[in-house]
Amino acid sequence: MKLFEKILIANRGEIALRILRACKELNIKTVAVHSTADENCKHVRLADESVCIGPASSKDSYLKMSSILSAAEITGADAIHPGFGFLSENATFAQMVEEHGITFIGPTPQHITMMGDKITAKKTMIELGVPVVPGTEGAVTVDNAIEWANKVGYPVLIKATSGGGGKGMKVATSDDEVVNAVRMAGLEAKANFGNDEVYMERYLRKPRHIEIQVVGDTHGNVANLGERDCSIQRRHQKVWEEAPSPALTNDQRTKLGSIVNQAIKKMGYRGAGTLEFLFEDGEFFFMEMNTRIQVEHPVTEMVTGIDLVKEQIMVAAGHPLSFSQEDIKITGHAIECRINAEDPQTFTPSPGKITSYHTPGGFGIRVDSHVYDGYVVPPHYDSMIAKLIVHGKTREEAMQRVRRSLDEYVIDGISTTIPLHRILVDNPDMRSGDYDIHWLEKFLAKEA
Ligand code: MV4
């Protein structure tokens, strides 16, 4: 069966380069689309063709569906890879791409829509036998807030139906607080997502964020590639991710894996996806499903040896998965440090020219980045400029390798979060893997 002739990469930065590399290995031609601020991006230079799709502002370029579709038409691309962020979880875009006779490298618009609505996502998972966070089965309003909260049990967390990423979440600990919390959450949801609907869950106090990577094809084959522990976050931005989770037993992993596989198979899910869970006291609770490739996918690639972006492209072309669940063996340990162009203390963005750049190398090191010596980090986009991913036989070896490679990494001219990672890797809690979703914020508050 044949693959695509030419893929348009509807993204920028390191993930655009990551996708381009997969295309090259599959002998697929590439089209880069870029804003006027990104003509010097590495993937633009390496692509077979490039099209400028608009000014620096994302809403006039990377989010502009008509411009991206025009670029695909003009260059004769037969597929579009959306990467992450931007239009990657926009069902309207996925639909429009397909209506133009172009393949969207991702799930169906129906699956994107279903998982974009967090109430529907939870309902679907309940029906499929996946354990979810206890909570309301539908929307809550100011009128039934107290009644629901007493059924769910305090403390409760109010979340936006169209949300994700923590925007518009409110905790309430009593009847006194809950009505106002629902009102506030609704207002924030309306302002951020244009939809004021909210739902309610039992608030878990000290969970870990553990997510499962899944992939499905159009022939009914599914597999999971194990979990990633993404508990080390600041303001809902992941900072450090690792696989496998230091908190899971093999039994817990296998058991959740088979539940997830069954669910994904029944859904008829196609492409790569991630089920996000909270994990507390040995129990898993489904929160949300992401229908895209994620920033932290490399840690999974390192411990499984599977190229997830190639699999995405293959299954989008109608090929079966290149492996089955029995072929998946988790080998060693992988850690990813997100390197942002930010002040490591204040986290204020630090765009500008990189005056000297030396990446670490050697056994077990992978650097996914689009930047180079002399590159100017534009101020218009996400501040992540590189991902340092290490692999080791054991978690201990991986930690030593993180420290060693951070010490080798030179990025001059701008501030980066490398010094933060240098501190984290030597911290006793991090060394022992003893952390939850609040660990980093508490640590930073102590440091300040
Ligand atoms: C929760 C929770 C505790 N209990 N849900 C934050 C982002 C959004 N996707 C879900 N989030 C949370 N949901 C219940 N029922 C705590 C969080 C949360 C969090 C989750 C993962 C990683 C970091 C976090 C930081 C603060 C709160």
Residues whose N, C-alpha, C, O or C-beta is under 5 A from the ligand:
A	BS01	MV4	V133 L157 G164 G165 G166 E201 R202 Y203 L204 H209 C230 Q233 I437
